Amino acid sequence: MTVFGAFQLSGKDAYDKAIDGAPNFIDPPELQVVRMVEQGDIVMAELTGTAKRAAGGEMRISMAEVFVMREGKIAERRAWVIPLQENDYR
């Protein structure tokens, strides 16, 4: 998995650890799917969400993810995560 501008991981265990144990945050983020598009073995998703900060408060985010599928499983995942300021909310 690649989160552009942040990190790159390999393997399901590394991904689970990064999401569940993200520094400065508690709990996995709460995400809502805005839309999904599929073409062949590629699925793209637009998401919005909220991540709770360990120091208090929360961070609103907008995300785009690309999933490359092989034999019904995710073979590759790429993501773009953008923190939103209050005036960026919809």
N, C-alpha and C positions, 0 to 999 in steps of 0.2 A: 504494500500500500504506500502510496505517495500522497502526502498532504503538502502541496506546493507552498514553498516559503516557510515550512515548519519542520517536517521530518519525513523520513522514509523508513518503512518497516517491512519485514519479511516473515510471513507465517501467522497463523491464526492466534497462537499464544501471545506473540508480541503485540498484535493488534488489540486483543482483549485487555492486556496489561496497560497499554497506553490509554485506552478509553476509560477503563475503570480506575486507573491510578494517575490520571493526568495531574501534574503538579499545579497547585494553586486552585484546584477545583474539587468539589465534592459531588459524588454521584455521576453517572453518565449524563450527558446532555439530553434534554427533552426536545425531540425533533418532530416536525410536521412536514409531510410531503406536500409540496405545492403542485408539482406536476412531474410526470415521468414520460420518457420517450424511448421507444425500442426500435432498433434496426438490426436485424440479423442477430449476431451474438453480442451486441453492444446495448447496454441500458444506461440511460442518462436520467438523473434525478435532480430536481431543484428542491431545496429544503430551507426551512427557517427553524430557529430554535432558541433555547435558552440554556445556558450553562451556569450552575450555581458556583460562586466563588467561595473558597475556603475562608477568606477574610471577611465575608459578608457581601450581600448584594448578588447581582447576577450579570451575565454578559449575554446580550442578544446577538445572534449570528445569522448570516445568510450563507448557504452552502450550495455547491454544485458537485455532483459525484458522477463518475463514469465507471461502470462495471463492465469488464470483459469476461464473458461467460464461456466455459468449455465443459461440455457434457453435463450441463445443468448446474454447474458449480461456478462460484466466482474465482476466476483465475488471476485477475488483476483488478485493482481498485485505485482510482485517482480522485483526489478531492481538492477543492478550493474552499477555504473557510475565511469569511470576511466578518470581523466584528462590526456591529452596527452601533452608531451613535443614536441618541434619542430622536433626533430629527430624521433619521433614516427609516424609522418604523413605518409600516403600512397600516 
